[in-house]
Amino acid sequence: MEEVVARGLWMYDGIAPTAVHVVKLDYDFWYEIGAADGDLEPGEVPELNESGHLYYVRHHAGKPFWPDSQGFHTPAEAIAAAESVIPGPVEWQ
């Protein structure tokens, strides 16, 4: 299940408000893509946190869900990753 756990807003080029989201999934998105494509290494397993979730950064909205990052074990890690690639401050809600 997909759940937005943090919404951020930053100014693209200083003038255009642009959204960024941290999304919680109850599966390892990239593991599932590898499994569907037959690209997993022998013994490779999903890298979920102890609660069975991962957090991803998404710079766009829409369906189907497609993340713009690797999976992170905590929302704080995902927020830090988002802020590291955005060229300006993010206002989180």
Jmol script that loads the backbone (N, CA, C; Angstrom):
load data "model"
ATOM      1  N   MET A   1       0.831  -1.179   0.000  1.00  0.00           N
ATOM      2  CA  MET A   1       0.000   0.000   0.000  1.00  0.00           C
ATOM      3  C   MET A   1       0.883   1.252   0.000  1.00  0.00           C
ATOM      4  N   GLU A   2       0.495   2.234  -0.753  1.00  0.00           N
ATOM      5  CA  GLU A   2       1.236   3.495  -0.889  1.00  0.00           C
ATOM      6  C   GLU A   2       0.629   4.552   0.029  1.00  0.00           C
ATOM      7  N   GLU A   3       1.506   5.200   0.842  1.00  0.00           N
ATOM      8  CA  GLU A   3       1.035   6.251   1.749  1.00  0.00           C
ATOM      9  C   GLU A   3       2.038   7.399   1.753  1.00  0.00           C
ATOM     10  N   VAL A   4       1.577   8.598   1.438  1.00  0.00           N
ATOM     11  CA  VAL A   4       2.430   9.782   1.513  1.00  0.00           C
ATOM     12  C   VAL A   4       2.585  10.138   2.989  1.00  0.00           C
ATOM     13  N   VAL A   5       3.825  10.136   3.486  1.00  0.00           N
ATOM     14  CA  VAL A   5       4.076  10.425   4.901  1.00  0.00           C
ATOM     15  C   VAL A   5       4.686  11.809   5.118  1.00  0.00           C
ATOM     16  N   ALA A   6       5.170  12.441   4.050  1.00  0.00           N
ATOM     17  CA  ALA A   6       5.702  13.803   4.143  1.00  0.00           C
ATOM     18  C   ALA A   6       5.517  14.486   2.792  1.00  0.00           C
ATOM     19  N   ARG A   7       5.059  15.727   2.855  1.00  0.00           N
ATOM     20  CA  ARG A   7       4.895  16.536   1.643  1.00  0.00           C
ATOM     21  C   ARG A   7       5.797  17.759   1.783  1.00  0.00           C
ATOM     22  N   GLY A   8       6.545  18.012   0.738  1.00  0.00           N
ATOM     23  CA  GLY A   8       7.413  19.174   0.750  1.00  0.00           C
ATOM     24  C   GLY A   8       7.146  20.059  -0.444  1.00  0.00           C
ATOM     25  N   LEU A   9       7.528  21.306  -0.302  1.00  0.00           N
ATOM     26  CA  LEU A   9       7.378  22.280  -1.380  1.00  0.00           C
ATOM     27  C   LEU A   9       8.663  23.086  -1.468  1.00  0.00           C
ATOM     28  N   TRP A  10       9.165  23.248  -2.671  1.00  0.00           N
ATOM     29  CA  TRP A  10      10.351  24.061  -2.895  1.00  0.00           C
ATOM     30  C   TRP A  10      10.132  24.883  -4.158  1.00  0.00           C
ATOM     31  N   MET A  11      10.940  25.912  -4.336  1.00  0.00           N
ATOM     32  CA  MET A  11      10.763  26.824  -5.458  1.00  0.00           C
ATOM     33  C   MET A  11      11.744  26.490  -6.587  1.00  0.00           C
ATOM     34  N   TYR A  12      11.228  25.931  -7.655  1.00  0.00           N
ATOM     35  CA  TYR A  12      12.034  25.635  -8.832  1.00  0.00           C
ATOM     36  C   TYR A  12      12.413  26.946  -9.508  1.00  0.00           C
ATOM     37  N   ASP A  13      13.699  27.120  -9.739  1.00  0.00           N
ATOM     38  CA  ASP A  13      14.225  28.332 -10.371  1.00  0.00           C
ATOM     39  C   ASP A  13      13.811  29.593  -9.615  1.00  0.00           C
ATOM     40  N   GLY A  14      13.496  29.414  -8.322  1.00  0.00           N
ATOM     41  CA  GLY A  14      13.135  30.545  -7.491  1.00  0.00           C
ATOM     42  C   GLY A  14      11.740  31.096  -7.715  1.00  0.00           C
ATOM     43  N   ILE A  15      10.969  30.513  -8.664  1.00  0.00           N
ATOM     44  CA  ILE A  15       9.662  31.094  -8.978  1.00  0.00           C
ATOM     45  C   ILE A  15       8.506  30.094  -9.063  1.00  0.00           C
ATOM     46  N   ALA A  16       8.786  28.830  -9.288  1.00  0.00           N
ATOM     47  CA  ALA A  16       7.722  27.854  -9.506  1.00  0.00           C
ATOM     48  C   ALA A  16       7.633  26.874  -8.339  1.00  0.00           C
ATOM     49  N   PRO A  17       6.547  26.922  -7.562  1.00  0.00           N
ATOM     50  CA  PRO A  17       6.402  25.962  -6.472  1.00  0.00           C
ATOM     51  C   PRO A  17       6.370  24.536  -7.015  1.00  0.00           C
ATOM     52  N   THR A  18       7.187  23.670  -6.421  1.00  0.00           N
ATOM     53  CA  THR A  18       7.339  22.299  -6.899  1.00  0.00           C
ATOM     54  C   THR A  18       7.247  21.341  -5.719  1.00  0.00           C
ATOM     55  N   ALA A  19       6.461  20.286  -5.895  1.00  0.00           N
ATOM     56  CA  ALA A  19       6.219  19.339  -4.814  1.00  0.00           C
ATOM     57  C   ALA A  19       7.254  18.220  -4.796  1.00  0.00           C
ATOM     58  N   VAL A  20       7.476  17.712  -3.594  1.00  0.00           N
ATOM     59  CA  VAL A  20       8.264  16.498  -3.379  1.00  0.00           C
ATOM     60  C   VAL A  20       7.561  15.733  -2.259  1.00  0.00           C
ATOM     61  N   HIS A  21       7.473  14.424  -2.416  1.00  0.00           N
ATOM     62  CA  HIS A  21       6.790  13.594  -1.427  1.00  0.00           C
ATOM     63  C   HIS A  21       7.714  12.491  -0.933  1.00  0.00           C
ATOM     64  N   VAL A  22       7.510  12.082   0.309  1.00  0.00           N
ATOM     65  CA  VAL A  22       8.101  10.852   0.825  1.00  0.00           C
ATOM     66  C   VAL A  22       6.937   9.872   0.955  1.00  0.00           C
ATOM     67  N   VAL A  23       7.105   8.719   0.321  1.00  0.00           N
ATOM     68  CA  VAL A  23       6.037   7.732   0.239  1.00  0.00           C
ATOM     69  C   VAL A  23       6.470   6.445   0.920  1.00  0.00           C
ATOM     70  N   LYS A  24       5.586   5.909   1.760  1.00  0.00           N
ATOM     71  CA  LYS A  24       5.837   4.638   2.442  1.00  0.00           C
ATOM     72  C   LYS A  24       5.172   3.516   1.655  1.00  0.00           C
ATOM     73  N   LEU A  25       5.955   2.476   1.382  1.00  0.00           N
ATOM     74  CA  LEU A  25       5.421   1.274   0.735  1.00  0.00           C
ATOM     75  C   LEU A  25       5.626   0.077   1.650  1.00  0.00           C
ATOM     76  N   ASP A  26       4.748  -0.893   1.541  1.00  0.00           N
ATOM     77  CA  ASP A  26       4.899  -2.112   2.326  1.00  0.00           C
ATOM     78  C   ASP A  26       5.572  -3.221   1.511  1.00  0.00           C
ATOM     79  N   TYR A  27       6.351  -2.817   0.531  1.00  0.00           N
ATOM     80  CA  TYR A  27       7.163  -3.738  -0.266  1.00  0.00           C
ATOM     81  C   TYR A  27       8.382  -2.984  -0.790  1.00  0.00           C
ATOM     82  N   ASP A  28       9.369  -3.733  -1.212  1.00  0.00           N
ATOM     83  CA  ASP A  28      10.606  -3.171  -1.763  1.00  0.00           C
ATOM     84  C   ASP A  28      10.394  -2.985  -3.267  1.00  0.00           C
ATOM     85  N   PHE A  29      10.132  -1.751  -3.670  1.00  0.00           N
ATOM     86  CA  PHE A  29       9.792  -1.456  -5.063  1.00  0.00           C
ATOM     87  C   PHE A  29      10.835  -1.997  -6.046  1.00  0.00           C
ATOM     88  N   TRP A  30      12.100  -1.694  -5.796  1.00  0.00           N
ATOM     89  CA  TRP A  30      13.140  -2.080  -6.750  1.00  0.00           C
ATOM     90  C   TRP A  30      13.378  -3.590  -6.754  1.00  0.00           C
ATOM     91  N   TYR A  31      13.189  -4.247  -5.617  1.00  0.00           N
ATOM     92  CA  TYR A  31      13.263  -5.701  -5.583  1.00  0.00           C
ATOM     93  C   TYR A  31      12.158  -6.300  -6.467  1.00  0.00           C
ATOM     94  N   GLU A  32      10.954  -5.774  -6.344  1.00  0.00           N
ATOM     95  CA  GLU A  32       9.827  -6.288  -7.126  1.00  0.00           C
ATOM     96  C   GLU A  32      10.030  -6.059  -8.625  1.00  0.00           C
ATOM     97  N   ILE A  33      10.619  -4.930  -8.990  1.00  0.00           N
ATOM     98  CA  ILE A  33      10.925  -4.688 -10.409  1.00  0.00           C
ATOM     99  C   ILE A  33      11.944  -5.724 -10.894  1.00  0.00           C
ATOM    100  N   GLY A  34      12.986  -5.963 -10.097  1.00  0.00           N
ATOM    101  CA  GLY A  34      13.978  -6.976 -10.456  1.00  0.00           C
ATOM    102  C   GLY A  34      13.371  -8.356 -10.566  1.00  0.00           C
ATOM    103  N   ALA A  35      12.477  -8.695  -9.651  1.00  0.00           N
ATOM    104  CA  ALA A  35      11.820 -10.008  -9.701  1.00  0.00           C
ATOM    105  C   ALA A  35      10.973 -10.128 -10.964  1.00  0.00           C
ATOM    106  N   ALA A  36      10.232  -9.077 -11.301  1.00  0.00           N
ATOM    107  CA  ALA A  36       9.384  -9.101 -12.498  1.00  0.00           C
ATOM    108  C   ALA A  36      10.217  -9.220 -13.770  1.00  0.00           C
ATOM    109  N   ASP A  37      11.410  -8.608 -13.759  1.00  0.00           N
ATOM    110  CA  ASP A  37      12.280  -8.639 -14.936  1.00  0.00           C
ATOM    111  C   ASP A  37      13.202  -9.850 -14.965  1.00  0.00           C
ATOM    112  N   GLY A  38      13.198 -10.648 -13.885  1.00  0.00           N
ATOM    113  CA  GLY A  38      14.098 -11.796 -13.806  1.00  0.00           C
ATOM    114  C   GLY A  38      15.544 -11.402 -13.592  1.00  0.00           C
ATOM    115  N   ASP A  39      15.781 -10.253 -12.940  1.00  0.00           N
ATOM    116  CA  ASP A  39      17.130  -9.709 -12.774  1.00  0.00           C
ATOM    117  C   ASP A  39      17.694  -9.842 -11.359  1.00  0.00           C
ATOM    118  N   LEU A  40      17.070 -10.614 -10.489  1.00  0.00           N
ATOM    119  CA  LEU A  40      17.569 -10.734  -9.124  1.00  0.00           C
ATOM    120  C   LEU A  40      18.794 -11.637  -9.072  1.00  0.00           C
ATOM    121  N   GLU A  41      19.672 -11.319  -8.136  1.00  0.00           N
ATOM    122  CA  GLU A  41      20.834 -12.162  -7.876  1.00  0.00           C
ATOM    123  C   GLU A  41      20.379 -13.360  -7.035  1.00  0.00           C
ATOM    124  N   PRO A  42      21.061 -14.508  -7.152  1.00  0.00           N
ATOM    125  CA  PRO A  42      20.702 -15.642  -6.299  1.00  0.00           C
ATOM    126  C   PRO A  42      20.761 -15.245  -4.827  1.00  0.00           C
ATOM    127  N   GLY A  43      19.711 -15.560  -4.080  1.00  0.00           N
ATOM    128  CA  GLY A  43      19.655 -15.239  -2.664  1.00  0.00           C
ATOM    129  C   GLY A  43      19.247 -13.816  -2.345  1.00  0.00           C
ATOM    130  N   GLU A  44      19.040 -12.980  -3.338  1.00  0.00           N
ATOM    131  CA  GLU A  44      18.646 -11.597  -3.084  1.00  0.00           C
ATOM    132  C   GLU A  44      17.260 -11.560  -2.444  1.00  0.00           C
ATOM    133  N   VAL A  45      17.107 -10.724  -1.439  1.00  0.00           N
ATOM    134  CA  VAL A  45      15.836 -10.614  -0.714  1.00  0.00           C
ATOM    135  C   VAL A  45      15.457  -9.136  -0.607  1.00  0.00           C
ATOM    136  N   PRO A  46      14.180  -8.841  -0.371  1.00  0.00           N
ATOM    137  CA  PRO A  46      13.765  -7.451  -0.175  1.00  0.00           C
ATOM    138  C   PRO A  46      14.475  -6.857   1.045  1.00  0.00           C
ATOM    139  N   GLU A  47      14.728  -5.556   1.021  1.00  0.00           N
ATOM    140  CA  GLU A  47      15.453  -4.885   2.106  1.00  0.00           C
ATOM    141  C   GLU A  47      14.524  -4.013   2.934  1.00  0.00           C
ATOM    142  N   LEU A  48      13.437  -4.583   3.419  1.00  0.00           N
ATOM    143  CA  LEU A  48      12.462  -3.840   4.215  1.00  0.00           C
ATOM    144  C   LEU A  48      12.987  -3.550   5.609  1.00  0.00           C
ATOM    145  N   ASN A  49      12.449  -2.499   6.246  1.00  0.00           N
ATOM    146  CA  ASN A  49      12.831  -2.217   7.630  1.00  0.00           C
ATOM    147  C   ASN A  49      12.132  -3.210   8.561  1.00  0.00           C
ATOM    148  N   GLU A  50      12.387  -3.095   9.852  1.00  0.00           N
ATOM    149  CA  GLU A  50      11.837  -4.058  10.809  1.00  0.00           C
ATOM    150  C   GLU A  50      10.312  -4.035  10.871  1.00  0.00           C
ATOM    151  N   SER A  51       9.685  -2.971  10.387  1.00  0.00           N
ATOM    152  CA  SER A  51       8.220  -2.887  10.341  1.00  0.00           C
ATOM    153  C   SER A  51       7.645  -3.366   9.018  1.00  0.00           C
ATOM    154  N   GLY A  52       8.534  -3.762   8.095  1.00  0.00           N
ATOM    155  CA  GLY A  52       8.081  -4.265   6.796  1.00  0.00           C
ATOM    156  C   GLY A  52       7.771  -3.187   5.777  1.00  0.00           C
ATOM    157  N   HIS A  53       8.460  -2.033   5.899  1.00  0.00           N
ATOM    158  CA  HIS A  53       8.229  -0.907   4.985  1.00  0.00           C
ATOM    159  C   HIS A  53       9.545  -0.369   4.432  1.00  0.00           C
ATOM    160  N   LEU A  54       9.416   0.420   3.379  1.00  0.00           N
ATOM    161  CA  LEU A  54      10.494   1.270   2.889  1.00  0.00           C
ATOM    162  C   LEU A  54       9.899   2.614   2.512  1.00  0.00           C
ATOM    163  N   TYR A  55      10.727   3.650   2.529  1.00  0.00           N
ATOM    164  CA  TYR A  55      10.312   5.013   2.210  1.00  0.00           C
ATOM    165  C   TYR A  55      11.062   5.477   0.971  1.00  0.00           C
ATOM    166  N   TYR A  56      10.332   6.085   0.052  1.00  0.00           N
ATOM    167  CA  TYR A  56      10.890   6.517  -1.221  1.00  0.00           C
ATOM    168  C   TYR A  56      10.584   7.995  -1.448  1.00  0.00           C
ATOM    169  N   VAL A  57      11.454   8.660  -2.201  1.00  0.00           N
ATOM    170  CA  VAL A  57      11.241  10.044  -2.605  1.00  0.00           C
ATOM    171  C   VAL A  57      10.559  10.027  -3.965  1.00  0.00           C
ATOM    172  N   ARG A  58       9.563  10.888  -4.100  1.00  0.00           N
ATOM    173  CA  ARG A  58       8.883  11.037  -5.397  1.00  0.00           C
ATOM    174  C   ARG A  58       8.788  12.522  -5.702  1.00  0.00           C
ATOM    175  N   HIS A  59       9.299  12.911  -6.870  1.00  0.00           N
ATOM    176  CA  HIS A  59       9.291  14.318  -7.280  1.00  0.00           C
ATOM    177  C   HIS A  59       8.117  14.648  -8.195  1.00  0.00           C
ATOM    178  N   HIS A  60       7.272  13.692  -8.429  1.00  0.00           N
ATOM    179  CA  HIS A  60       6.111  13.908  -9.293  1.00  0.00           C
ATOM    180  C   HIS A  60       4.951  13.078  -8.756  1.00  0.00           C
ATOM    181  N   ALA A  61       3.767  13.478  -9.053  1.00  0.00           N
ATOM    182  CA  ALA A  61       2.598  12.704  -8.638  1.00  0.00           C
ATOM    183  C   ALA A  61       2.118  11.889  -9.827  1.00  0.00           C
ATOM    184  N   GLY A  62       1.305  10.933  -9.550  1.00  0.00           N
ATOM    185  CA  GLY A  62       0.692  10.184 -10.632  1.00  0.00           C
ATOM    186  C   GLY A  62       0.644   8.702 -10.371  1.00  0.00           C
ATOM    187  N   LYS A  63      -0.111   8.058 -11.175  1.00  0.00           N
ATOM    188  CA  LYS A  63      -0.253   6.614 -11.131  1.00  0.00           C
ATOM    189  C   LYS A  63       0.221   6.080 -12.464  1.00  0.00           C
ATOM    190  N   PRO A  64       0.825   4.958 -12.550  1.00  0.00           N
ATOM    191  CA  PRO A  64       1.220   4.150 -11.409  1.00  0.00           C
ATOM    192  C   PRO A  64       2.385   4.792 -10.657  1.00  0.00           C
ATOM    193  N   PHE A  65       2.547   4.372  -9.412  1.00  0.00           N
ATOM    194  CA  PHE A  65       3.630   4.883  -8.587  1.00  0.00           C
ATOM    195  C   PHE A  65       4.980   4.500  -9.190  1.00  0.00           C
ATOM    196  N   TRP A  66       5.888   5.450  -9.231  1.00  0.00           N
ATOM    197  CA  TRP A  66       7.269   5.197  -9.639  1.00  0.00           C
ATOM    198  C   TRP A  66       8.169   6.109  -8.810  1.00  0.00           C
ATOM    199  N   PRO A  67       9.047   5.540  -7.974  1.00  0.00           N
ATOM    200  CA  PRO A  67       9.885   6.369  -7.104  1.00  0.00           C
ATOM    201  C   PRO A  67      11.048   7.003  -7.851  1.00  0.00           C
ATOM    202  N   ASP A  68      11.584   8.057  -7.254  1.00  0.00           N
ATOM    203  CA  ASP A  68      12.753   8.752  -7.788  1.00  0.00           C
ATOM    204  C   ASP A  68      13.970   8.526  -6.897  1.00  0.00           C
ATOM    205  N   SER A  69      13.949   7.454  -6.102  1.00  0.00           N
ATOM    206  CA  SER A  69      15.070   7.182  -5.203  1.00  0.00           C
ATOM    207  C   SER A  69      15.127   5.696  -4.896  1.00  0.00           C
ATOM    208  N   GLN A  70      16.182   5.342  -4.224  1.00  0.00           N
ATOM    209  CA  GLN A  70      16.261   4.010  -3.626  1.00  0.00           C
ATOM    210  C   GLN A  70      15.303   3.990  -2.444  1.00  0.00           C
ATOM    211  N   GLY A  71      15.102   2.845  -1.821  1.00  0.00           N
ATOM    212  CA  GLY A  71      14.281   2.760  -0.626  1.00  0.00           C
ATOM    213  C   GLY A  71      15.103   3.094   0.614  1.00  0.00           C
ATOM    214  N   PHE A  72      14.474   3.744   1.572  1.00  0.00           N
ATOM    215  CA  PHE A  72      15.121   4.102   2.834  1.00  0.00           C
ATOM    216  C   PHE A  72      14.351   3.479   3.984  1.00  0.00           C
ATOM    217  N   HIS A  73      15.034   3.195   5.073  1.00  0.00           N
ATOM    218  CA  HIS A  73      14.401   2.550   6.219  1.00  0.00           C
ATOM    219  C   HIS A  73      13.588   3.507   7.075  1.00  0.00           C
ATOM    220  N   THR A  74      13.866   4.810   6.999  1.00  0.00           N
ATOM    221  CA  THR A  74      13.121   5.774   7.810  1.00  0.00           C
ATOM    222  C   THR A  74      12.703   6.968   6.949  1.00  0.00           C
ATOM    223  N   PRO A  75      11.635   7.650   7.371  1.00  0.00           N
ATOM    224  CA  PRO A  75      11.262   8.876   6.664  1.00  0.00           C
ATOM    225  C   PRO A  75      12.371   9.929   6.724  1.00  0.00           C
ATOM    226  N   ALA A  76      13.082  10.002   7.849  1.00  0.00           N
ATOM    227  CA  ALA A  76      14.161  10.996   7.982  1.00  0.00           C
ATOM    228  C   ALA A  76      15.252  10.770   6.946  1.00  0.00           C
ATOM    229  N   GLU A  77      15.594   9.514   6.683  1.00  0.00           N
ATOM    230  CA  GLU A  77      16.597   9.222   5.655  1.00  0.00           C
ATOM    231  C   GLU A  77      16.105   9.650   4.278  1.00  0.00           C
ATOM    232  N   ALA A  78      14.827   9.410   3.990  1.00  0.00           N
ATOM    233  CA  ALA A  78      14.270   9.797   2.695  1.00  0.00           C
ATOM    234  C   ALA A  78      14.222  11.319   2.556  1.00  0.00           C
ATOM    235  N   ILE A  79      13.843  12.006   3.616  1.00  0.00           N
ATOM    236  CA  ILE A  79      13.813  13.472   3.591  1.00  0.00           C
ATOM    237  C   ILE A  79      15.216  14.030   3.354  1.00  0.00           C
ATOM    238  N   ALA A  80      16.203  13.489   4.035  1.00  0.00           N
ATOM    239  CA  ALA A  80      17.588  13.948   3.844  1.00  0.00           C
ATOM    240  C   ALA A  80      18.043  13.709   2.411  1.00  0.00           C
ATOM    241  N   ALA A  81      17.681  12.571   1.841  1.00  0.00           N
ATOM    242  CA  ALA A  81      18.050  12.282   0.449  1.00  0.00           C
ATOM    243  C   ALA A  81      17.376  13.262  -0.503  1.00  0.00           C
ATOM    244  N   ALA A  82      16.102  13.563  -0.266  1.00  0.00           N
ATOM    245  CA  ALA A  82      15.391  14.521  -1.117  1.00  0.00           C
ATOM    246  C   ALA A  82      16.060  15.884  -1.052  1.00  0.00           C
ATOM    247  N   GLU A  83      16.371  16.337   0.157  1.00  0.00           N
ATOM    248  CA  GLU A  83      16.986  17.654   0.328  1.00  0.00           C
ATOM    249  C   GLU A  83      18.381  17.719  -0.289  1.00  0.00           C
ATOM    250  N   SER A  84      19.056  16.581  -0.375  1.00  0.00           N
ATOM    251  CA  SER A  84      20.416  16.580  -0.928  1.00  0.00           C
ATOM    252  C   SER A  84      20.440  16.796  -2.443  1.00  0.00           C
ATOM    253  N   VAL A  85      19.310  16.571  -3.122  1.00  0.00           N
ATOM    254  CA  VAL A  85      19.291  16.737  -4.579  1.00  0.00           C
ATOM    255  C   VAL A  85      18.457  17.929  -5.046  1.00  0.00           C
ATOM    256  N   ILE A  86      17.765  18.558  -4.115  1.00  0.00           N
ATOM    257  CA  ILE A  86      16.938  19.714  -4.476  1.00  0.00           C
ATOM    258  C   ILE A  86      17.771  20.989  -4.272  1.00  0.00           C
ATOM    259  N   PRO A  87      17.814  21.860  -5.296  1.00  0.00           N
ATOM    260  CA  PRO A  87      18.668  23.045  -5.225  1.00  0.00           C
ATOM    261  C   PRO A  87      18.039  24.212  -4.464  1.00  0.00           C
ATOM    262  N   GLY A  88      17.690  23.963  -3.242  1.00  0.00           N
ATOM    263  CA  GLY A  88      17.119  25.025  -2.429  1.00  0.00           C
ATOM    264  C   GLY A  88      16.396  24.428  -1.252  1.00  0.00           C
ATOM    265  N   PRO A  89      15.929  25.272  -0.346  1.00  0.00           N
ATOM    266  CA  PRO A  89      15.265  24.754   0.847  1.00  0.00           C
ATOM    267  C   PRO A  89      13.898  24.139   0.516  1.00  0.00           C
ATOM    268  N   VAL A  90      13.545  23.131   1.308  1.00  0.00           N
ATOM    269  CA  VAL A  90      12.249  22.471   1.185  1.00  0.00           C
ATOM    270  C   VAL A  90      11.444  22.800   2.434  1.00  0.00           C
ATOM    271  N   GLU A  91      10.199  23.183   2.234  1.00  0.00           N
ATOM    272  CA  GLU A  91       9.290  23.412   3.350  1.00  0.00           C
ATOM    273  C   GLU A  91       8.418  22.161   3.483  1.00  0.00           C
ATOM    274  N   TRP A  92       8.650  21.399   4.563  1.00  0.00           N
ATOM    275  CA  TRP A  92       7.938  20.142   4.795  1.00  0.00           C
ATOM    276  C   TRP A  92       6.667  20.391   5.587  1.00  0.00           C
ATOM    277  N   GLN A  93       5.641  19.675   5.241  1.00  0.00           N
ATOM    278  CA  GLN A  93       4.344  19.781   5.927  1.00  0.00           C
ATOM    279  C   GLN A  93       4.025  18.482   6.618  1.00  0.00           C
TER     280      GLN A  93
END
end "model"
wireframe off; spacefill off
backbone 0.3
color backbone group
